[in-house]
Amino acid sequence: MRRAVKFILIVVTLLVVGSWLSLYAYGRFADSAMGEPSHSIAPGGATTMIDAAVAPLVTAHPDRSGLVLVSDNADAFAIRALSARHAGRTLDVQYYLWHDDLTGRLLAGELLAAADRGVRVRVLLDDINAHGSDDAMRAMVKHPNIDIRLFNPSRNRGGTIGRAFEMLFRGLSLNRRMHNKAWIVDGQLAVVGGRNIGDEYFDAAHATNFLDADVLVLGRAVGEAAGIFDAFWNSRALLPIDALRERTSLTLDGLRESSRALRASADAEPYLSHVARSATVGAYLDGSKRPHWTSSARIVSDPPEKALGQGDESNWLIEDILAVGRTATQDLSIISPYFVPGADGTQQLIDAAQQGRQVTVLTNSLASNDVAAVHSGYSRYREALLRGGVRLYELMPFGDTETSLFGSSGASLHTKAFIVDGQRGFVGSFNFDPRSVRLNTEMGLLFDNADVAKELMALFTLHTGPDHSYRVQLTDDRLVWEDRRSKPPKQLDVDPETSWWQRASVRVLGWLPIENQL
C-alpha cells in the first residue's frame, strides 16, 4: 500500500513539474516567435467596390449600424464569397473552424484571389482543429499579402507521440480555445454570428446541415469588430503559422491551379451558381433592399486574455449577456445548440419564469446533437427547468431537403441567440454552457431593434413549431416528448429517434465529473 501511494506521489510530482516546465518553455518560445503587430486599415484612399456599395448607406445613417440577419445557409456562403470577390483593401477573417472541404477550399480560393489583387489578407484561426491544413496554410503565407496566425497553437505539428506529450503537459492551457467568428471586409462590412467555415454551415453537406445564423453589419459597429480582431491578432495567445517550423512542398501556383480546378468542377457548380444569382445578397448590394439601421448595436467579445487564464472576469462576454437577459419583463427566448445551464443558470431561469416571464429554450434533441457529452450535461437539468415553469423544445433530427442544395437528410441546431421582450437580443458564438462562460473566448452582436428581434423571433417560432421540434413536458412526474405533427400530439417516453445505446451512453457520460468542460 505504501509503495502504491509513493508511486502515485512520484507520478503526480513528475506531472506537475513536467507541466510547469512545459508551460515555461512554451511561454519563452511564444514570446520569441510572436509576429509583428499590425492593425486594421480604416476606409480611405482609392474607392473599392465595397466602398461604392456601402459608403453611401453609411453616410446616410451617421453613427448608426445597419443589420441584416442571415439565416439562409447558402446566402451566408454567398455573402462571404461576394464580399471577398469585391474587396479592394483588406480582408480580416477569424474562425474557430475552417474545414478543408468544398466550401472551405472555395472560400480559401477567394482569399488567395483577393491577395493577388493586392488586398491585405489576415487569417486568424484557432489551432485545435487546424492540424491537417498546415501545408495549405504554409503555402498561402508565402504570398506577400497573406498572413495567418494560430490561436494557442501546439508546437508539435506532425508526430502523434509528440502531440500526445504536449497535450499531457499543456492540457489545461490547450483546453482554452478561441471560438470567435468574424469576416471583415475593407473596414466597411462585417459578418459575425455562429457559422464556422465548412460544408455543414452552408448547406453543402450530404448528411447533416446546421441551422445557423449570422448578422451582416454595416456602419459604426464594424469598427468594433475590427478592434476585436486587432486585439486578438496582436495578443500573446497567437503565433504566426510560419513560426512553427514545418515546411511544405506546396506552392502558390499549385494552390491557384487547385482553386481553378475546383471552381470548374461539378461539385462546385451549385454553389457558384447560387453566388451568381443570389437575389437576397444582390438586393442588399444594389440597395433595393435596406438593412435595419440602429444606434443600439454593439459587437462584443471576450478579451483574448481570457483564454490565457488572465484578466478581469468583469470584462467577459457573459456579463454583457446577463445584463441584457435581466432586462426581460415579458419573455426570454433562448436558442442554444449546446445548452448546459448549470445549477446557477437553471435557478436564474426558474426565477425569471416564476416572476411572470415566459422563458422558452430551443436546443438540440439527443438525435440532432452532434456532441453526446453535452447532451448528458443538459439532460440532468430538464426536469428542474420544467418544474420551474421553463418551456423546453428539442430540435427534430430531420433535414429540409427543399432548402439544402444537396438534399441532406439530417438537421442539427447551431444557432446561438436570444430575444428579450421582442426588442433586444444577441446573435453570436456563445453557447449557454460552462465552456462558453469560462474557457473559450466568444463573440457576437448585441442589439436593441424591434425589426431585427422580429426576424429572429420568426426563426425561433419556425424551429419550435410542430414540424421542426419536440416539446418536452412533465406528465405524471415523467418526461415525455410531444410529437405535435399529429393531433392529438403523440407522446413519446424516451428521447425520439435514438437507440438504447445512445441513451445508455448519455446516461454513463452524465455520471462523469466533466460538466465544467462542456
HELIX and SHEET records of a PDB file:
HELIX    1   1 ARG A    2  ALA A   33  1                                  32    
HELIX    2   2 MET A   49  ALA A   60  1                                  12    
HELIX    3   3 ASN A   73  HIS A   86  1                                  14    
HELIX    4   4 LEU A  102  ASP A  116  1                                  15    
HELIX    5   5 ASP A  127  ASN A  129  5                                   3    
HELIX    6   6 ASP A  134  MET A  140  1                                   7    
HELIX    7   7 THR A  160  PHE A  169  1                                  10    
HELIX    8   8 GLY A  171  LEU A  174  1                                   4    
HELIX    9   9 ASP A  199  TYR A  201  5                                   3    
HELIX   10  10 ARG A  220  TRP A  233  1                                  14    
HELIX   11  11 ILE A  241  ALA A  243  5                                   3    
HELIX   12  12 LEU A  252  ARG A  263  1                                  12    
HELIX   13  13 GLU A  269  ARG A  277  1                                   9    
HELIX   14  14 ALA A  279  LEU A  285  1                                   7    
HELIX   15  15 PRO A  304  LEU A  308  5                                   5    
HELIX   16  16 GLU A  313  ASN A  315  5                                   3    
HELIX   17  17 LEU A  317  GLY A  325  1                                   9    
HELIX   18  18 GLY A  342  GLN A  354  1                                  13    
HELIX   19  19 ALA A  372  SER A  379  1                                   8    
HELIX   20  20 ARG A  382  ARG A  387  1                                   6    
HELIX   21  21 PRO A  434  PRO A  434  1                                   1    
HELIX   22  22 ARG A  435  LEU A  439  3                                   5    
HELIX   23  23 ALA A  450  HIS A  463  1                                  14    
HELIX   24  24 TRP A  500  TRP A  511  1                                  12    
HELIX   25  25 GLU A  515  GLN A  517  5                                   3    
SHEET    1   A 9 LEU A 238  PRO A 240  0                                        
SHEET    2   A 9 ILE A 146  PHE A 151 -1                                        
SHEET    3   A 9 ARG A 120  ASP A 126  1                                        
SHEET    4   A 9 THR A  90  TYR A  95  1                                        
SHEET    5   A 9 ALA A 182  VAL A 185 -1                                        
SHEET    6   A 9 LEU A 189  GLY A 193 -1                                        
SHEET    7   A 9 ASP A 214  GLY A 219 -1                                        
SHEET    8   A 9 SER A  65  VAL A  70 -1                                        
SHEET    9   A 9 HIS A 292  THR A 294 -1                                        
SHEET    1   B 2 THR A 208  LEU A 211  0                                        
SHEET    2   B 2 GLY A 410  LEU A 413  1                                        
SHEET    1   C10 ALA A 297  SER A 301  0                                        
SHEET    2   C10 MET A 443  ASP A 448 -1                                        
SHEET    3   C10 ARG A 424  GLY A 428 -1                                        
SHEET    4   C10 ALA A 417  VAL A 420 -1                                        
SHEET    5   C10 ASP A 331  ILE A 335 -1                                        
SHEET    6   C10 GLN A 358  ASN A 364  1                                        
SHEET    7   C10 ARG A 391  LEU A 395  1                                        
SHEET    8   C10 SER A 469  THR A 475 -1                                        
SHEET    9   C10 ARG A 478  ASP A 483 -1                                        
SHEET   10   C10 LYS A 490  LEU A 492 -1                                        
END                                                                             
